[in-house]
Amino acid sequence: MATTKKTAAENKEKKLYKDSKINKLPGSMVEITAAIPVDVLSGYRAQALKNINETVTIDGFRKGNVPEKTLIAKVGEMNILYEMAELALEKVYPAIITDEALDVIGRPEISITKIAADNDLEFKITTAVTPEVTLGDYKKALKKIAKGEEKAEVTDEDISKILEELRTSHAKRLAHDALHALEGSNPDEESEDAHQHAPISEEDIKKNLPELNDDFAKILGNFATLDELKTRIKENVLGEKEKKIKDKARLALSDVLLETATIDIPKILVDAELTRSEGQFRDDISRMGIKVDDYLKHTKKTIDDLKEEWRDSATKKAKLQLILNTIAKEEKIRPDVKDIEKEVEYITEYYKDADKERAYVYAESVLTNELVFKFLEEQK
């Protein structure tokens, strides 16, 4: 349904435009229609002529020094009108956004619906806006989730399994080195992939299995004894198990939030999430030492195919972030500025090329999400 706002304050600013109407569209999109009065449009003629003069090439004249009549004859009145329209819309669009209190996201799609000499300029703008989030009674729904009784424990079997994997990995390395030494090649001059995947028999591995003692612990790192190595393994395994339990619990919380909330998610936010997923995918594949093109050829898929597979997950992630933002706003949940700055310092130190402002926004978002999840866990 179209809505038109008419207020005294707005009318004062409406000298730039008139007859504005806002139509809400599906997918958190809005369509803005309005007109720029001819007297306002005419005010941009001098600048339009100057802009065109600086770009057009006419024999016998330097750029920027073409007489007005010659310039108009060369480019035509309609091209000048369109340049005037572009200049006017650059001023009018922000004014409409401010007057109508629209929280727009992404780039608008602007089309001119009527343009003629000595006439008002009519136009249409379609843009996405931050969607309204209706949370629903999520606090009541969260109480139905069974409180987690699962505890992370590390058994002797867990530690023994890791130690055996470390022994086997070390034995394979020794066997590979021995094989290359017999062949007269230098493993350091070969690719890591070729070195690791050369054929090694089970017998060769058994021959090179190190004793499980303090000397083996010292080989693996800064460990004085085998007990120190076991302690580190236990800490790492415990951390991994605790993270899995935490992630599982938060997934349950997220499902409740998504079920109780109502959001008309705009496509632009889903697309942004898909772009992030693609970036993460490319990084993961590169870390494995595989070329993205080779992976796609092997799986007989394209990036677009993968994005379609990720779409449901991306939609959920985009919705969840909006929900978390809304809860943070309603409950006045904010991270301490010192904590944000500490995280920014870590990010910019680790990623030398990181933009500090973007790092701040990212850090604030991550820390806010963590605080919101802690708040939600207290509601159970």
C-alpha positions in Angstrom: 0.0 0.0 0.0 1.4 3.4 -1.0 2.0 6.0 1.8 2.7 9.7 1.4 4.1 11.8 4.1 3.1 15.5 4.3 4.6 17.4 7.2 5.6 21.1 7.6 9.2 20.2 8.2 9.3 17.9 5.2 7.6 20.5 3.0 10.4 22.9 3.8 12.9 20.4 2.4 10.6 19.4 -0.4 11.9 22.2 -2.6 14.2 19.5 -3.9 11.4 17.1 -4.8 7.7 16.7 -4.6 4.9 14.1 -4.8 6.9 11.4 -3.1 5.3 8.0 -2.5 6.8 4.9 -0.8 5.5 1.5 -1.8 6.6 -1.5 0.3 7.5 -4.5 -1.8 8.2 -8.1 -0.9 11.7 -9.0 0.3 12.2 -5.9 2.4 12.3 -3.7 -0.8 10.7 -0.3 -1.3 9.8 1.6 -4.4 10.1 5.3 -4.2 8.4 7.5 -6.8 8.7 11.3 -6.9 9.4 14.3 -9.1 12.0 17.0 -9.2 10.4 20.4 -10.0 11.6 22.0 -13.2 13.0 25.0 -11.4 15.2 22.7 -9.2 16.3 20.7 -12.2 17.2 23.8 -14.1 19.6 24.8 -11.4 21.9 21.9 -12.4 22.2 23.0 -16.1 25.4 25.0 -15.7 27.2 22.2 -13.9 25.9 19.7 -16.5 27.3 21.8 -19.3 30.6 22.1 -17.5 30.8 18.3 -16.9 30.1 17.6 -20.6 32.4 20.3 -21.8 35.3 18.7 -19.9 34.7 15.3 -21.5 33.6 15.9 -25.1 36.1 16.3 -28.0 35.4 18.7 -30.8 37.9 19.6 -33.5 39.3 23.1 -33.1 38.5 23.4 -29.4 40.3 22.3 -26.2 38.4 20.2 -23.7 36.4 22.5 -21.4 36.6 25.4 -23.8 33.8 24.6 -26.2 31.3 27.5 -26.7 27.9 26.6 -25.2 26.0 26.8 -28.5 28.6 24.6 -30.3 28.5 22.1 -27.4 24.7 21.9 -27.4 24.7 21.4 -31.1 27.2 18.6 -30.7 25.8 16.6 -27.9 22.1 17.4 -28.1 19.7 18.8 -25.5 18.6 15.4 -24.3 22.1 14.4 -23.2 22.3 17.6 -21.3 19.0 16.9 -19.6 20.2 13.4 -18.5 23.3 14.9 -17.0 21.2 17.4 -15.2 19.0 14.6 -14.0 22.0 12.6 -12.7 23.3 15.6 -10.8 19.9 16.4 -9.3 19.3 12.8 -8.2 22.6 12.6 -6.4 21.2 15.3 -4.1 17.6 14.3 -4.0 18.0 10.6 -3.2 19.8 11.2 0.2 17.2 13.9 1.0 14.3 11.4 0.4 16.1 8.8 2.5 16.5 11.2 5.4 13.0 12.7 5.2 11.3 9.3 5.0 13.6 7.8 7.7 14.5 4.8 5.4 17.3 2.5 6.6 18.5 1.5 3.1 21.1 -1.1 2.4 22.9 -1.7 -0.9 22.8 0.4 -4.0 19.5 1.7 -5.3 18.1 1.0 -8.8 17.1 4.4 -10.2 15.1 4.8 -13.4 13.8 8.0 -15.0 10.1 7.7 -15.9 9.6 11.1 -17.5 12.2 13.6 -18.8 11.5 16.5 -21.1 12.6 20.1 -21.6 10.8 22.6 -19.3 9.1 19.8 -17.4 9.4 18.2 -14.0 11.7 15.2 -13.9 9.8 12.1 -12.7 11.7 9.0 -11.4 11.4 5.7 -9.6 13.9 4.3 -7.1 13.9 0.7 -5.9 16.1 -0.2 -3.0 16.4 -2.7 -0.1 15.9 -1.6 3.4 16.9 -3.2 6.7 14.0 -5.6 7.4 11.7 -5.4 10.4 12.4 -8.2 12.8 9.6 -9.6 14.9 11.2 -11.7 17.6 8.2 -13.5 19.0 8.3 -15.0 22.5 11.7 -16.5 22.1 12.4 -16.4 25.9 9.5 -18.7 26.6 10.6 -21.0 23.7 14.2 -21.1 25.0 13.0 -22.5 28.4 11.7 -25.6 26.6 15.3 -26.5 25.5 16.7 -29.1 27.9 19.6 -27.7 29.9 22.8 -29.2 28.7 24.1 -31.9 31.0 26.7 -33.0 28.6 30.2 -32.5 29.9 33.5 -32.7 28.1 35.8 -35.4 29.3 39.1 -36.7 28.0 39.8 -40.4 28.4 43.1 -42.2 28.4 42.0 -43.8 25.2 41.6 -40.3 23.6 45.2 -39.5 24.5 46.5 -42.8 23.4 44.8 -42.5 20.0 46.5 -39.0 19.5 49.9 -40.4 20.5 49.6 -43.3 18.1 48.6 -40.9 15.3 51.7 -38.7 16.1 54.0 -41.8 16.2 52.6 -43.1 12.8 52.9 -39.6 11.2 56.5 -39.3 12.4 57.3 -42.9 11.2 55.9 -42.1 7.8 58.1 -39.0 7.6 61.2 -40.9 8.5 60.3 -43.7 6.0 59.8 -41.1 3.2 63.2 -39.4 4.0 64.9 -42.8 3.9 63.3 -43.7 0.6 64.4 -40.4 -1.0 67.9 -40.9 0.4 68.1 -44.3 -1.3 66.9 -42.8 -4.6 69.4 -40.0 -4.3 66.8 -37.2 -4.3 66.4 -34.3 -1.9 62.9 -34.2 -0.4 63.4 -30.5 0.4 63.6 -29.8 -3.3 60.3 -31.6 -4.0 56.8 -30.6 -3.5 55.4 -31.4 0.0 52.5 -33.2 -1.7 54.7 -35.5 -3.6 56.9 -36.1 -0.6 54.0 -37.1 1.7 52.3 -39.3 -0.8 55.1 -41.5 -2.1 54.3 -45.2 -1.6 55.4 -46.5 1.9 54.7 -50.0 3.1 53.3 -50.9 6.5 56.6 -52.7 7.3 58.6 -49.5 6.6 56.3 -47.6 9.0 56.7 -50.2 11.7 60.5 -50.1 11.4 60.5 -46.3 12.0 57.9 -46.1 14.8 59.6 -44.2 17.6 59.5 -45.3 21.2 56.9 -43.5 23.3 59.2 -41.7 25.7 60.6 -38.4 26.7 62.9 -38.3 23.6 59.8 -38.6 21.3 58.1 -35.8 23.2 61.1 -33.5 22.7 61.1 -34.2 18.9 57.5 -32.9 18.7 58.0 -29.6 20.3 59.0 -27.7 23.5 58.2 -30.7 25.8 60.7 -31.8 28.4 58.9 -35.1 29.1 56.2 -37.4 27.7 53.9 -36.4 30.6 54.1 -32.7 29.4 53.1 -33.8 25.9 50.2 -35.8 27.3 49.1 -32.8 29.3 49.1 -30.6 26.2 47.2 -33.2 24.2 44.6 -33.5 27.0 44.2 -29.7 27.1 43.7 -29.6 23.3 41.3 -32.5 23.1 39.3 -31.0 26.1 39.1 -27.7 24.3 37.9 -29.3 21.1 35.2 -31.3 22.9 34.0 -28.2 24.9 33.8 -26.3 21.7 31.7 -29.0 20.0 29.3 -29.0 23.0 29.1 -25.2 23.0 28.5 -25.1 19.2 25.8 -27.8 19.5 24.0 -25.9 22.3 24.2 -22.6 20.4 22.8 -24.3 17.3 19.8 -25.3 19.3 19.4 -21.7 20.5 19.7 -20.4 17.0 17.0 -22.8 15.7 14.6 -21.5 18.4 15.3 -17.9 17.4 14.8 -18.6 13.7 11.6 -20.5 14.4 10.0 -17.8 16.6 11.2 -14.7 14.6 9.5 -13.3 11.5 11.8 -11.6 8.9 11.3 -10.8 5.3 14.9 -11.1 4.4 16.2 -9.0 1.5 18.1 -10.8 -1.3 21.1 -8.5 -0.9 21.9 -9.8 2.6 21.7 -13.4 1.5 24.0 -12.6 -1.5 26.4 -10.9 0.9 26.5 -14.0 3.0 27.0 -16.2 -0.1 30.0 -14.0 -1.0 31.5 -14.6 2.4 30.9 -18.3 2.0 32.7 -18.3 -1.3 35.6 -16.4 0.2 35.9 -19.0 3.0 35.6 -21.8 0.5 38.4 -20.5 -1.6 40.6 -20.0 1.5 39.9 -23.5 2.7 40.7 -25.1 -0.7 43.9 -23.1 -1.0 45.1 -24.2 2.4 44.7 -27.8 1.3 47.1 -27.1 -1.6 44.4 -27.5 -4.2 43.5 -25.1 -7.0 39.9 -24.0 -6.9 39.5 -24.6 -10.7 40.9 -28.2 -10.3 38.5 -28.8 -7.4 35.5 -27.6 -9.4 36.5 -29.6 -12.4 36.9 -32.8 -10.3 33.5 -32.3 -8.6 31.9 -31.2 -12.0 30.4 -28.1 -10.3 30.6 -24.4 -10.8 30.7 -21.6 -8.1 27.1 -20.9 -8.9 26.2 -24.5 -8.2 27.9 -24.3 -4.9 26.2 -21.0 -4.0 22.9 -22.6 -4.7 23.8 -25.4 -2.3 24.8 -22.9 0.3 21.7 -20.7 -0.2 19.6 -22.1 2.6 22.4 -21.9 5.1 23.3 -18.4 4.0 19.7 -17.3 4.4 19.6 -18.7 8.0 22.9 -17.0 8.8 21.7 -13.6 7.5 18.4 -14.0 9.4 20.2 -15.0 12.6 22.5 -12.0 12.5 19.5 -9.7 12.2 17.9 -11.4 15.1 21.0 -11.1 17.3 21.3 -7.5 16.4 17.6 -6.9 17.4 18.0 -8.7 20.7 21.2 -6.7 21.4 19.4 -3.5 20.7 16.3 -4.3 22.8 18.3 -5.7 25.7 20.9 -2.9 25.5 23.7 -5.4 25.1 27.0 -3.8 24.2 30.6 -4.9 24.5 33.1 -2.8 26.4 35.0 -0.4 24.2 38.3 -1.6 25.7 37.4 -5.2 24.7 36.7 -4.1 21.1 39.9 -2.2 20.9 41.9 -5.1 22.3 40.4 -7.4 19.6 41.1 -4.8 16.9 44.7 -4.7 18.0 44.9 -8.4 17.7 43.3 -8.4 14.2 45.5 -5.7 12.8 48.6 -7.3 14.3 47.8 -10.7 12.8 46.5 -9.3 9.5 48.9 -6.5 8.6 46.7 -5.2 5.7 43.5 -5.1 7.7 41.5 -1.9 7.6 41.2 -0.6 11.2 37.7 0.7 10.8 36.4 -2.6 9.3 38.3 -4.5 11.9 36.5 -2.4 14.6 33.1 -3.1 13.1 33.9 -6.9 12.8 35.2 -7.0 16.4 32.2 -5.2 17.7 29.9 -7.6 15.9 31.7 -10.7 17.1 31.8 -9.6 20.7 28.2 -8.4 20.7 27.1 -11.8 19.3 29.0 -13.6 22.1 27.3 -11.4 24.8 23.9 -12.0 23.2 24.4 -15.8 23.2 25.5 -15.7 26.9 22.3 -13.7 27.6 20.2 -16.3 25.8 21.9 -19.2 27.7 20.8 -17.5 30.9 17.1 -17.6 29.7 17.0 -21.4 29.6 
